[in-house]
Amino acid sequence: MVEDPSLTGVIGVIALVSCYFMPTIIALLRDKHGAGIVALVNFFPGWTVIGWFFAFMWSWMGKTRADVIRGMRF
């Protein structure tokens, strides 16, 4: 079976976009408090290596929504 070069290109683009937005995906999966801000940092200065690493580290650090709600209980 001959591979379709356009399909290979589409799969490659999907893989690259997924890797680029990995900090946003992690923040959303963790239900991180402030995931929207992580997405903005990932989108705008994320094209720089420093901006991407900052967003990546920020997506793993800090409180999730569950931590915030748990902290509000007495």
C-alpha positions as CSV (number, residue, x, y, z in Angstrom):
1,M,0.0,0.0,0.0
2,V,1.4,3.4,-1.0
3,E,1.3,6.1,1.6
4,D,-0.6,9.3,0.8
5,P,1.8,12.2,1.3
6,S,-1.1,14.6,2.1
7,L,-2.3,12.3,4.9
8,T,1.3,12.1,6.3
9,G,1.5,15.9,6.2
10,V,-1.9,16.2,8.0
11,I,-0.8,13.8,10.7
12,G,2.5,15.6,11.1
13,V,0.7,19.0,11.5
14,I,-1.7,17.6,14.1
15,A,1.3,16.1,16.0
16,L,3.2,19.4,15.9
17,V,0.2,21.5,17.0
18,S,-0.5,19.0,19.8
19,C,3.1,19.4,21.0
20,Y,2.9,23.2,20.8
21,F,-0.3,23.4,22.8
22,M,0.8,20.7,25.4
23,P,0.9,23.2,28.3
24,T,-2.7,24.3,27.5
25,I,-3.8,20.6,27.2
26,I,-2.2,19.8,30.6
27,A,-3.8,22.8,32.3
28,L,-7.2,21.9,31.0
29,L,-6.9,18.2,31.9
30,R,-5.7,19.1,35.4
31,D,-8.7,21.6,35.6
32,K,-6.1,24.1,36.7
33,H,-7.3,27.4,38.2
34,G,-6.3,30.0,35.6
35,A,-6.0,27.6,32.6
36,G,-7.2,30.4,30.3
37,I,-4.2,32.5,31.3
38,V,-1.9,29.5,30.6
39,A,-3.5,29.2,27.2
40,L,-2.9,32.9,26.4
41,V,0.8,32.6,27.5
42,N,1.1,29.4,25.5
43,F,-0.5,31.0,22.4
44,F,1.2,34.4,22.3
45,P,4.8,34.2,23.6
46,G,4.7,30.4,23.4
47,W,6.5,30.5,20.0
48,T,9.6,31.4,21.8
49,V,11.3,28.5,23.6
50,I,11.3,30.5,26.9
51,G,7.6,31.3,26.7
52,W,6.7,27.7,25.9
53,F,8.7,26.4,28.9
54,F,7.2,29.0,31.1
55,A,3.7,27.9,30.1
56,F,4.6,24.3,30.5
57,M,5.9,24.7,34.0
58,W,3.0,26.9,35.0
59,S,0.5,24.2,33.8
60,W,2.0,21.7,36.3
61,M,2.4,24.1,39.2
62,G,-0.2,25.9,41.3
63,K,-3.6,25.0,42.4
64,T,-6.3,23.1,40.6
65,R,-10.0,24.1,40.9
66,A,-10.5,21.3,43.4
67,D,-7.7,22.8,45.6
68,V,-9.3,26.2,45.5
69,I,-12.7,24.8,46.4
70,R,-11.2,22.7,49.2
71,G,-9.4,25.7,50.6
72,M,-12.7,27.7,50.8
73,R,-14.3,25.1,53.2
74,F,-13.9,25.6,56.9
